[in-house]
Amino acid sequence: MGILGGSCAAYAGFLQVTGNFHSVIDGQIYRSAQPTPEELAFYIQRNGIKTVINLRGTHPGKAWYDDEVATAKSLGVSHIDFSMSATKAVSPEKAQRLVELMASAPKPILIHCLSGSDRSGLASALYVRKVAGLDDARAEGQLSFYYGHVGIPMVSAAYAMDRSWQNIEAQDERQAEAELVNGASVQ
């Protein structure tokens, strides 16, 4: 167990050192941990980012936030704040607002939270499934240890993101069933 635990900790450290930057869908959406101004400028220039969605919420007066807003503005990139907590479930209604925001935002998009693991994972899963229309397996893969997400009930507070995803899927299933009852067809 010691070797496995050490390996997991080393990998988590690696993700933080590298900014946990990943392409979710090339040319459409990318995800990362909280970028430094230099990292943000690099991501924007390298990937043509048009919109930054900060999942940590508005924090004027905090250096990380003010630097991020200034960097985005100086490079002509839209900056959007969408507050989420990694430790509290996101309602299906709030998730739908995020989906609509991501669908309408100029692309490519960079979404980020603090570590790039939990909130960014849920947002990426939502984009993959609800905006890009890809399968559940690919969407659910965004909430995995590959990105540093540890979603274990009773162990990890970030399990709230997994619970959010499950609630969103359950609502989608109920909606599909209701549409079938009302004579609509599922596509």
Legacy VTK file of the C-alpha trace (Angstrom):
# vtk DataFile Version 3.0
C-alpha trace
ASCII
DATASET POLYDATA
POINTS 187 float
0.000 0.000 0.000
2.910 2.347 0.724
4.256 2.150 -2.831
0.801 2.660 -4.329
0.089 5.598 -2.031
3.467 7.132 -2.807
2.915 6.680 -6.536
-0.503 8.322 -6.341
0.909 11.249 -4.353
3.771 11.642 -6.840
1.318 11.675 -9.757
-0.877 14.262 -8.031
2.233 16.381 -7.479
3.162 16.002 -11.146
-0.287 17.248 -12.184
0.095 20.348 -10.041
3.608 21.110 -11.308
2.444 20.808 -14.927
-0.687 22.913 -14.313
-2.922 19.887 -14.964
-3.535 21.290 -18.456
-5.340 18.956 -20.857
-7.311 19.115 -24.063
-10.878 17.926 -23.534
-11.779 18.319 -27.226
-9.057 19.853 -29.395
-10.030 23.249 -30.721
-13.132 23.446 -28.510
-12.345 23.126 -24.822
-9.343 22.737 -22.534
-9.044 22.330 -18.764
-6.440 23.254 -16.187
-5.595 24.057 -12.608
-5.379 27.703 -11.568
-2.954 29.143 -14.130
-0.292 31.692 -13.349
-0.418 34.760 -15.607
2.454 33.264 -17.636
0.717 29.895 -17.987
-2.550 31.570 -18.950
-0.832 33.653 -21.646
0.901 30.517 -22.955
-2.348 28.496 -23.051
-4.167 31.334 -24.812
-1.474 31.877 -27.424
-0.727 28.193 -28.029
-4.354 27.047 -28.292
-6.142 30.150 -29.574
-8.282 30.363 -26.420
-11.119 32.873 -26.821
-12.869 32.416 -23.451
-11.639 31.638 -19.935
-14.249 30.247 -17.549
-13.125 30.503 -13.934
-15.049 27.989 -11.811
-13.698 29.471 -8.569
-16.023 32.479 -8.684
-15.385 36.208 -8.483
-12.591 37.242 -6.081
-11.571 40.866 -6.753
-8.627 41.935 -4.628
-7.056 38.469 -4.638
-3.808 38.473 -6.619
-4.573 35.264 -8.549
-7.955 36.630 -9.648
-6.846 40.154 -10.521
-3.857 38.780 -12.470
-6.085 36.363 -14.376
-8.616 39.025 -15.339
-5.830 41.424 -16.392
-4.059 38.757 -18.475
-7.270 37.752 -20.249
-8.147 41.392 -20.936
-4.656 42.227 -22.228
-4.891 39.334 -24.697
-8.443 40.159 -25.837
-9.980 37.053 -24.284
-13.411 36.887 -22.621
-13.278 36.092 -18.912
-16.320 34.552 -17.216
-16.740 33.690 -13.539
-18.981 30.754 -12.655
-18.850 29.875 -8.975
-18.872 26.211 -7.973
-17.646 24.351 -4.909
-15.753 21.081 -5.282
-17.297 19.870 -2.026
-20.975 20.696 -2.637
-23.239 19.038 -5.170
-24.192 21.137 -8.187
-27.917 21.145 -8.896
-29.085 20.004 -12.344
-30.433 23.534 -12.887
-27.080 25.159 -12.142
-25.351 22.556 -14.311
-27.722 23.465 -17.144
-26.765 27.140 -16.786
-23.100 26.133 -17.112
-23.903 24.017 -20.187
-25.682 26.971 -21.813
-22.774 29.250 -20.936
-20.210 26.861 -22.447
-22.357 26.265 -25.540
-22.656 29.981 -26.275
-19.141 31.115 -25.308
-16.619 31.868 -28.073
-14.362 28.862 -28.599
-11.905 27.511 -27.782
-12.637 27.687 -24.060
-10.292 27.165 -21.122
-12.089 26.101 -17.956
-10.225 26.001 -14.679
-10.637 25.654 -10.956
-7.955 25.456 -8.268
-6.495 22.018 -8.988
-8.114 21.273 -12.356
-9.423 17.992 -10.993
-12.909 18.245 -9.575
-14.937 21.278 -10.699
-13.069 21.287 -14.014
-13.818 17.574 -14.295
-17.552 18.048 -13.867
-17.612 21.005 -16.264
-15.637 18.978 -18.826
-18.001 16.018 -18.461
-20.968 18.330 -19.013
-19.373 19.816 -22.123
-18.482 16.416 -23.587
-21.977 14.997 -23.070
-24.329 17.960 -23.413
-22.534 20.363 -25.751
-20.467 18.025 -27.934
-23.029 15.187 -27.711
-20.444 12.476 -27.087
-21.097 9.304 -25.093
-21.401 8.980 -21.318
-18.220 6.916 -20.993
-16.103 9.667 -22.531
-17.852 12.277 -20.398
-17.448 10.294 -17.182
-13.749 9.847 -17.935
-13.325 13.549 -17.204
-13.986 12.757 -13.528
-11.071 10.362 -13.077
-7.762 10.046 -11.273
-6.018 10.698 -14.598
-6.865 14.360 -13.939
-6.306 14.078 -10.179
-9.965 13.573 -9.220
-10.571 11.224 -6.311
-14.274 10.528 -6.044
-14.686 8.048 -3.208
-17.846 8.289 -1.100
-17.199 9.012 2.600
-13.475 9.528 1.882
-13.244 12.406 -0.575
-15.161 15.664 -0.232
-14.816 15.982 -4.020
-17.222 13.052 -4.360
-19.794 15.860 -4.550
-18.824 16.206 -8.225
-19.586 12.519 -8.877
-22.873 12.855 -7.002
-23.684 15.922 -9.117
-23.026 13.954 -12.312
-25.233 11.093 -11.087
-28.060 13.536 -10.265
-27.767 15.160 -13.693
-27.862 11.759 -15.414
-30.903 10.740 -13.350
-32.726 13.945 -14.308
-31.878 13.365 -17.978
-33.295 9.825 -17.732
-36.505 11.087 -16.099
-36.871 13.726 -18.797
-36.346 11.150 -21.564
-38.956 8.858 -19.988
-41.440 11.737 -19.704
-40.905 12.605 -23.357
-41.580 8.975 -24.334
-44.785 8.964 -22.301
-45.857 12.149 -24.070
-45.234 10.599 -27.481
-41.885 12.175 -28.264
-39.054 10.076 -29.586
-35.592 9.877 -28.064
-32.758 10.627 -30.469
LINES 1 188
187 0 1 2 3 4 5 6 7 8 9 10 11 12 13 14 15 16 17 18 19 20 21 22 23 24 25 26 27 28 29 30 31 32 33 34 35 36 37 38 39 40 41 42 43 44 45 46 47 48 49 50 51 52 53 54 55 56 57 58 59 60 61 62 63 64 65 66 67 68 69 70 71 72 73 74 75 76 77 78 79 80 81 82 83 84 85 86 87 88 89 90 91 92 93 94 95 96 97 98 99 100 101 102 103 104 105 106 107 108 109 110 111 112 113 114 115 116 117 118 119 120 121 122 123 124 125 126 127 128 129 130 131 132 133 134 135 136 137 138 139 140 141 142 143 144 145 146 147 148 149 150 151 152 153 154 155 156 157 158 159 160 161 162 163 164 165 166 167 168 169 170 171 172 173 174 175 176 177 178 179 180 181 182 183 184 185 186
